[in-house]
Amino acid sequence: MLAHTYYRTDSGLWIHVAQASLLILLTFILLRQHNLYIPGDGRTLHVVLVFLLYAVYPFIGYDFVAFLRSRAVYVAAYVLMLGVFFFHVNSMAAGSTKASFVVYMALLFGVNVFFIPRYVSRNVFFWGLSLVAGFFVVIGLPVYVIGSYDLWWFQPQLFEATATIPLLGTEFHYLQSVLDNPNILAVLTFSGAFAALVLAVENVFQRRFLLVSLASVLFFLNGLATYLTHARASWLALALATVVYAGYVLFGRRSVPFTVVPLALASAVLLLTILFAVGPIDAHGRAPLWMAGLRAIKNAPSALGYGVVNTHAVIEPFVTDPHFRGYSPHNSYVQIFLQVGIVGGMAYLVIVLGSIVEGIVRWNSVDVPMLGFALAFAVHQTFAVYTMFNNAVASILAMLVFGYLICGYER
């Protein structure tokens, strides 16, 4: 960021100094995490100062004023949600793991949503994403033939559970590669598959056929891996993003409202059928967990939620089915509303749903692939409990996708 700003002729010296100052302050705070985070004396003042630093640092740049003016709603939502988290930090023990968690996650959130998308090309993100996903697929697929093996510090293996593969009708182990479970790999591979699809199509139009070949291979590998993970939420997410993008390629920007709105409504209907258990879909206990989460939100101690807590313990008294007690809500929106209440949860929805609504309204200038990608993650978050205020693989990807959507409008 410092180098980028230094070599711009339209930026003032004060911006460069401000960036350097904030970088020094931020580094100082991060180095104090180990048992030294925010001293006990004068704690509230220290918390407020750290919050103010985190509220400011992602936005300092050469287009500081213009960016704040155009993205004010999302900046306000970010600051509000951050404020609720730091409100809870003030009541935590100095040097605690939970307090450190908020500081680190706030850093990741600000960098990935408001900083990286402004300085790193969207296509660089897409290439990196599809290549990284493809790497995990390439080292994971041989396990079907040779079994588990060691590759340096990697140990690719198959998931223990089995299922009958759709279309082919044969039983198989879910693809896991070196990650903890197939669902984590599925988020990475569905994202890599969609990124590769966009790159392949765009390079066809630009007549860069070598890159088309590479992107097509990555699309096939990542798409196959998504299929083999048997992660149905990721199947749905990939389908949503692909339909939006296909409409854009075939019919132009005017197709955006006619694809995104019906898909969003259909997804909402699907989620309601799962919530009220009126459809044929087996959601693996999500209905009672979601209902328990909603009851827990209603009974929260305040509009600011429960804080950084283990949400499976919070919802347990409200779970009616004893088979599912002790599980998390399996829903990112329920998770964030439990942590930061109605106030922080609504701010989160502004970033997630508000950015999608803006993309529909501003169909003539939005980055359509990113809009489809964001819709996919918005729906995917209803089936998993990663939220964008976390350090999970899916969390980082979701932050970046919504960041590129929010910051990527044509000027």
C-alpha positions as CSV (number, residue, x, y, z in Angstrom):
1,M,0.0,0.0,0.0
2,L,2.8,2.4,0.9
3,A,4.7,1.8,-2.4
4,H,1.5,2.0,-4.4
5,T,0.7,5.4,-2.9
6,Y,4.2,6.7,-3.0
7,Y,4.4,6.4,-6.8
8,R,1.0,7.9,-7.5
9,T,1.3,11.5,-8.8
10,D,-2.1,12.5,-7.6
11,S,-1.7,11.7,-3.9
12,G,-0.5,14.1,-1.2
13,L,2.4,13.5,1.2
14,W,-0.1,13.5,4.1
15,I,-1.7,10.3,2.9
16,H,1.7,8.5,2.7
17,V,2.5,9.7,6.3
18,A,-0.9,8.7,7.5
19,Q,-0.5,5.2,6.1
20,A,2.9,4.8,7.6
21,S,1.7,6.0,11.0
22,L,-1.2,3.7,11.0
23,L,0.9,0.8,9.9
24,I,3.3,1.4,12.8
25,L,0.4,1.6,15.3
26,L,-1.2,-1.5,14.0
27,T,2.0,-3.5,14.1
28,F,2.5,-2.3,17.7
29,I,-0.9,-3.5,18.7
30,L,-0.5,-6.9,17.1
31,L,2.8,-7.4,18.8
32,R,1.2,-6.8,22.2
33,Q,-1.3,-9.7,21.8
34,H,0.6,-12.3,23.9
35,N,-0.6,-11.7,27.4
36,L,-0.3,-7.9,27.0
37,Y,-3.4,-7.0,25.1
38,I,-5.0,-3.8,26.5
39,P,-3.7,-3.3,30.0
40,G,-6.1,-3.6,32.9
41,D,-5.6,0.1,34.0
42,G,-7.5,2.5,31.9
43,R,-8.9,-0.4,30.0
44,T,-11.9,1.4,28.4
45,L,-9.7,4.2,27.0
46,H,-7.4,1.6,25.5
47,V,-10.3,-0.3,24.0
48,V,-11.7,2.9,22.5
49,L,-8.3,3.9,21.0
50,V,-7.8,0.4,19.4
51,F,-11.4,0.5,18.0
52,L,-10.8,4.0,16.5
53,L,-7.6,2.7,14.8
54,Y,-9.4,-0.3,13.4
55,A,-12.3,1.9,12.3
56,V,-9.9,4.1,10.3
57,Y,-7.0,2.1,8.9
58,P,-8.8,0.2,6.0
59,F,-9.9,3.5,4.4
60,I,-6.7,5.5,4.3
61,G,-5.6,5.7,0.6
62,Y,-5.1,7.9,-2.4
63,D,-8.9,8.0,-3.0
64,F,-9.8,8.5,0.7
65,V,-12.6,11.1,0.4
66,A,-14.1,9.7,-2.8
67,F,-14.1,6.2,-1.4
68,L,-15.8,7.2,1.9
69,R,-18.4,9.3,0.0
70,S,-19.4,6.5,-2.4
71,R,-19.1,3.6,0.2
72,A,-20.4,5.4,3.3
73,V,-23.2,2.9,4.0
74,Y,-20.8,0.0,4.1
75,V,-18.2,1.9,6.1
76,A,-20.9,2.8,8.6
77,A,-22.0,-0.8,8.8
78,Y,-18.4,-2.0,9.3
79,V,-17.7,0.6,12.0
80,L,-21.0,-0.3,13.8
81,M,-20.4,-4.0,13.8
82,L,-16.8,-3.5,14.9
83,G,-18.1,-1.2,17.7
84,V,-20.3,-3.9,19.1
85,F,-17.5,-6.4,19.1
86,F,-15.2,-4.0,20.9
87,F,-18.0,-3.2,23.4
88,H,-17.9,-6.9,24.4
89,V,-14.0,-6.7,24.4
90,N,-14.2,-4.1,27.2
91,S,-15.8,-6.7,29.5
92,M,-13.3,-9.4,28.7
93,A,-10.1,-10.2,30.7
94,A,-7.1,-8.4,29.4
95,G,-4.9,-10.8,27.4
96,S,-7.8,-13.2,27.0
97,T,-8.1,-15.4,23.9
98,K,-11.5,-14.0,23.1
99,A,-10.2,-10.4,23.2
100,S,-7.3,-11.3,21.0
101,F,-9.8,-13.1,18.6
102,V,-11.7,-9.8,18.1
103,V,-8.5,-7.9,17.3
104,Y,-7.2,-10.4,14.8
105,M,-10.6,-10.9,13.1
106,A,-11.1,-7.2,12.9
107,L,-7.8,-6.9,11.1
108,L,-8.7,-9.6,8.6
109,F,-12.2,-8.2,8.0
110,G,-11.0,-4.7,7.3
111,V,-8.1,-5.8,5.1
112,N,-10.1,-8.3,3.0
113,V,-13.3,-6.2,2.5
114,F,-11.9,-2.6,2.2
115,F,-8.2,-2.8,1.4
116,I,-7.2,-5.7,-0.8
117,P,-10.0,-5.2,-3.4
118,R,-8.9,-1.6,-3.9
119,Y,-5.3,-2.5,-4.6
120,V,-5.3,-6.0,-6.1
121,S,-6.8,-6.8,-9.4
122,R,-9.9,-8.9,-9.4
123,N,-8.4,-11.2,-12.0
124,V,-5.3,-11.7,-9.8
125,F,-7.6,-12.8,-7.1
126,F,-9.4,-15.2,-9.5
127,W,-6.2,-16.7,-10.8
128,G,-4.8,-17.2,-7.3
129,L,-8.1,-18.7,-6.0
130,S,-8.5,-21.2,-8.9
131,L,-4.8,-22.2,-8.8
132,V,-4.8,-22.8,-5.0
133,A,-8.0,-24.8,-5.2
134,G,-6.6,-26.8,-8.1
135,F,-3.5,-27.6,-6.1
136,F,-5.5,-29.2,-3.3
137,V,-7.5,-31.1,-5.9
138,V,-4.5,-32.4,-7.7
139,I,-2.9,-33.8,-4.5
140,G,-6.2,-35.1,-3.3
141,L,-7.5,-37.1,-6.3
142,P,-4.7,-39.7,-6.3
143,V,-6.0,-41.0,-3.0
144,Y,-8.9,-42.7,-4.8
145,V,-6.3,-44.9,-6.6
146,I,-3.3,-45.3,-4.2
147,G,-4.9,-44.5,-0.8
148,S,-3.6,-42.1,1.8
149,Y,0.0,-41.0,1.2
150,D,2.5,-38.4,2.5
151,L,3.7,-35.5,0.3
152,W,6.1,-33.3,2.3
153,W,4.1,-32.1,5.3
154,F,0.8,-32.9,3.5
155,Q,-1.2,-36.1,4.1
156,P,-4.0,-36.3,1.5
157,Q,-6.8,-38.7,2.6
158,L,-10.5,-39.6,2.0
159,F,-13.3,-38.8,4.4
160,E,-14.5,-41.7,6.4
161,A,-18.2,-41.4,5.4
162,T,-19.5,-42.7,2.1
163,A,-22.4,-41.9,-0.1
164,T,-23.9,-43.0,-3.4
165,I,-22.7,-40.6,-6.0
166,P,-25.6,-38.9,-8.0
167,L,-25.9,-39.8,-11.7
168,L,-23.3,-42.6,-11.5
169,G,-25.0,-44.6,-8.8
170,T,-21.8,-45.9,-7.2
171,E,-20.8,-45.6,-3.6
172,F,-17.7,-43.5,-2.8
173,H,-15.8,-41.7,-0.1
174,Y,-16.1,-37.9,0.0
175,L,-13.1,-36.1,-1.3
176,Q,-11.2,-34.4,1.5
177,S,-7.7,-33.8,0.3
178,V,-5.6,-32.4,3.1
179,L,-8.3,-30.3,4.7
180,D,-10.3,-31.2,7.8
181,N,-13.5,-32.2,6.1
182,P,-15.1,-32.2,2.7
183,N,-17.2,-29.1,3.3
184,I,-14.1,-27.0,3.7
185,L,-12.6,-28.3,0.5
186,A,-16.0,-27.8,-1.2
187,V,-16.1,-24.1,-0.4
188,L,-12.6,-23.7,-1.9
189,T,-13.2,-25.8,-5.0
190,F,-16.6,-24.3,-5.9
191,S,-15.0,-20.9,-5.6
192,G,-12.1,-22.0,-7.7
193,A,-14.4,-23.5,-10.3
194,F,-16.4,-20.3,-10.7
195,A,-13.3,-18.1,-10.8
196,A,-11.8,-20.4,-13.5
197,L,-15.1,-20.3,-15.5
198,V,-15.1,-16.5,-15.5
199,L,-11.4,-16.4,-16.5
200,A,-11.9,-18.9,-19.3
201,V,-14.8,-17.0,-20.8
202,E,-13.2,-13.6,-20.5
203,N,-10.0,-14.8,-22.1
204,V,-12.0,-16.3,-25.0
205,F,-13.3,-12.8,-25.7
206,Q,-9.8,-11.4,-25.5
207,R,-8.5,-14.2,-27.7
208,R,-5.9,-15.4,-25.2
209,F,-6.3,-19.1,-26.0
210,L,-3.4,-20.3,-23.9
211,L,-5.0,-18.8,-20.8
212,V,-8.3,-20.2,-21.9
213,S,-6.8,-23.7,-21.9
214,L,-5.4,-23.3,-18.4
215,A,-8.6,-21.8,-17.0
216,S,-10.6,-24.6,-18.6
217,V,-8.5,-27.3,-16.9
218,L,-8.8,-25.5,-13.6
219,F,-12.6,-25.3,-14.0
220,F,-12.8,-29.0,-14.8
221,L,-10.6,-30.0,-11.8
222,N,-12.3,-27.8,-9.3
223,G,-15.8,-28.6,-10.6
224,L,-15.1,-32.3,-10.4
225,A,-13.8,-31.9,-6.8
226,T,-16.9,-30.0,-5.8
227,Y,-19.0,-32.8,-7.1
228,L,-16.9,-35.5,-5.3
229,T,-17.1,-33.6,-1.9
230,H,-20.9,-34.3,-1.9
231,A,-21.3,-30.8,-0.3
232,R,-24.8,-29.9,-1.5
233,A,-24.6,-26.3,-0.2
234,S,-21.5,-25.8,-2.4
235,W,-23.3,-27.4,-5.4
236,L,-26.1,-24.9,-4.9
237,A,-23.7,-22.0,-4.5
238,L,-21.8,-22.9,-7.7
239,A,-25.1,-23.3,-9.6
240,L,-26.3,-19.8,-8.5
241,A,-23.2,-18.0,-9.4
242,T,-23.0,-19.8,-12.8
243,V,-26.6,-19.0,-13.7
244,V,-26.1,-15.3,-13.0
245,Y,-22.8,-15.2,-15.0
246,A,-24.3,-17.3,-17.9
247,G,-27.2,-14.8,-18.1
248,Y,-24.7,-11.9,-18.3
249,V,-22.6,-13.6,-21.0
250,L,-25.6,-14.6,-23.1
251,F,-27.9,-11.6,-22.7
252,G,-25.7,-8.7,-21.3
253,R,-26.1,-6.6,-18.3
254,R,-29.8,-6.2,-18.6
255,S,-30.2,-9.8,-17.6
256,V,-28.9,-9.1,-14.1
257,P,-32.3,-8.2,-12.4
258,F,-34.0,-11.1,-14.2
259,T,-31.5,-13.7,-12.9
260,V,-30.5,-12.4,-9.5
261,V,-33.9,-11.5,-8.2
262,P,-35.7,-14.9,-9.1
263,L,-32.7,-16.9,-7.8
264,A,-32.7,-14.9,-4.5
265,L,-36.4,-15.5,-4.1
266,A,-36.2,-19.2,-4.9
267,S,-33.3,-19.5,-2.4
268,A,-35.4,-17.8,0.3
269,V,-38.3,-20.2,-0.4
270,L,-36.0,-23.1,-0.2
271,L,-34.6,-21.9,3.2
272,L,-38.1,-21.4,4.6
273,T,-39.1,-25.0,3.6
274,I,-36.1,-26.2,5.5
275,L,-36.8,-24.0,8.5
276,F,-40.3,-25.2,8.9
277,A,-39.5,-28.8,7.7
278,V,-42.2,-28.7,5.0
279,G,-40.1,-29.9,2.1
280,P,-38.6,-33.2,1.1
281,I,-35.0,-32.0,1.7
282,D,-33.0,-33.7,4.5
283,A,-31.1,-30.8,6.1
284,H,-29.4,-32.9,8.8
285,G,-31.1,-31.2,11.8
286,R,-30.7,-27.7,10.6
287,A,-34.4,-26.9,11.2
288,P,-34.4,-27.4,15.0
289,L,-31.0,-25.7,15.3
290,W,-32.1,-22.7,13.3
291,M,-35.3,-22.4,15.3
292,A,-33.3,-22.7,18.6
293,G,-31.0,-20.0,17.3
294,L,-33.9,-17.7,16.6
295,R,-35.3,-18.2,20.1
296,A,-31.9,-17.6,21.6
297,I,-31.6,-14.3,19.7
298,K,-35.0,-13.3,21.0
299,N,-33.9,-14.0,24.6
300,A,-30.5,-12.2,24.2
301,P,-29.5,-10.1,27.2
302,S,-29.5,-6.9,25.1
303,A,-29.7,-5.7,21.5
304,L,-25.9,-6.2,21.4
305,G,-26.1,-10.0,21.7
306,Y,-24.1,-12.4,23.8
307,G,-20.6,-11.4,22.8
308,V,-17.8,-13.8,21.7
309,V,-19.3,-17.0,23.1
310,N,-19.7,-20.7,22.1
311,T,-23.0,-20.4,20.3
312,H,-23.7,-24.1,20.6
313,A,-24.0,-23.6,24.4
314,V,-26.1,-20.6,24.0
315,I,-28.8,-22.3,21.8
316,E,-28.7,-25.7,23.6
317,P,-31.5,-24.8,26.1
318,F,-33.7,-23.9,23.2
319,V,-33.1,-27.1,21.1
320,T,-36.3,-29.2,21.2
321,D,-34.8,-32.3,19.7
322,P,-32.3,-33.9,22.1
323,H,-30.4,-35.5,19.3
324,F,-29.1,-32.1,18.1
325,R,-28.2,-30.5,21.5
326,G,-24.6,-29.5,21.7
327,Y,-24.3,-28.5,18.0
328,S,-23.7,-25.0,16.5
329,P,-26.6,-23.2,14.8
330,H,-25.2,-24.2,11.3
331,N,-26.1,-20.8,10.0
332,S,-23.8,-17.8,9.8
333,Y,-26.6,-15.2,10.1
334,V,-27.8,-16.8,13.3
335,Q,-24.2,-17.0,14.5
336,I,-23.5,-13.3,14.0
337,F,-26.9,-12.2,15.5
338,L,-26.1,-14.3,18.6
339,Q,-22.7,-12.7,18.9
340,V,-23.5,-9.0,18.2
341,G,-27.2,-8.9,18.5
342,I,-29.8,-7.0,16.5
343,V,-27.5,-4.0,16.1
344,G,-24.4,-5.8,14.8
345,G,-26.5,-8.4,12.9
346,M,-28.3,-5.7,10.9
347,A,-25.0,-4.1,10.1
348,Y,-23.7,-7.4,8.9
349,L,-26.8,-7.8,6.7
350,V,-26.1,-4.3,5.2
351,I,-22.7,-5.6,4.0
352,V,-24.0,-8.9,2.7
353,L,-27.6,-8.3,1.5
354,G,-27.2,-4.6,0.9
355,S,-24.3,-5.0,-1.4
356,I,-26.3,-7.5,-3.5
357,V,-29.3,-5.2,-3.7
358,E,-27.1,-2.3,-4.8
359,G,-25.6,-4.6,-7.4
360,I,-29.1,-5.3,-8.8
361,V,-30.0,-1.6,-8.8
362,R,-26.7,-0.6,-10.4
363,W,-26.7,-3.4,-13.0
364,N,-25.1,-1.1,-15.6
365,S,-21.9,-0.7,-13.6
366,V,-21.6,-3.6,-11.2
367,D,-19.0,-6.4,-11.7
368,V,-21.6,-9.0,-12.6
369,P,-19.3,-12.1,-11.9
370,M,-18.7,-10.8,-8.4
371,L,-22.5,-10.1,-7.9
372,G,-23.2,-13.8,-8.8
373,F,-20.3,-14.9,-6.5
374,A,-21.7,-12.8,-3.7
375,L,-25.2,-14.2,-4.1
376,A,-23.6,-17.7,-3.9
377,F,-21.9,-16.9,-0.7
378,A,-24.9,-15.2,0.8
379,V,-26.9,-18.4,0.3
380,H,-24.1,-20.7,1.3
381,Q,-23.8,-18.9,4.7
382,T,-27.2,-20.0,5.6
383,F,-26.0,-23.6,5.7
384,A,-22.7,-23.2,7.6
385,V,-21.5,-21.3,10.6
386,Y,-18.3,-19.5,9.4
387,T,-19.5,-15.8,9.2
388,M,-17.2,-13.1,7.7
389,F,-15.8,-12.3,11.1
390,N,-13.7,-15.4,11.4
391,N,-10.5,-16.9,10.1
392,A,-11.9,-20.0,8.3
393,V,-11.2,-20.6,4.7
394,A,-14.8,-19.8,3.8
395,S,-14.7,-16.7,5.9
396,I,-11.7,-15.3,4.1
397,L,-13.1,-16.1,0.7
398,A,-16.5,-14.5,1.6
399,M,-14.8,-11.3,2.8
400,L,-12.8,-11.0,-0.4
401,V,-15.8,-11.7,-2.6
402,F,-18.0,-9.1,-0.9
403,G,-15.0,-6.7,-0.8
404,Y,-14.6,-6.9,-4.6
405,L,-18.3,-6.5,-5.1
406,I,-18.5,-3.4,-2.9
407,C,-15.3,-1.8,-4.2
408,G,-15.5,-2.9,-7.8
409,Y,-17.9,-0.6,-9.6
410,E,-17.0,0.9,-12.9
411,R,-16.2,4.6,-12.7
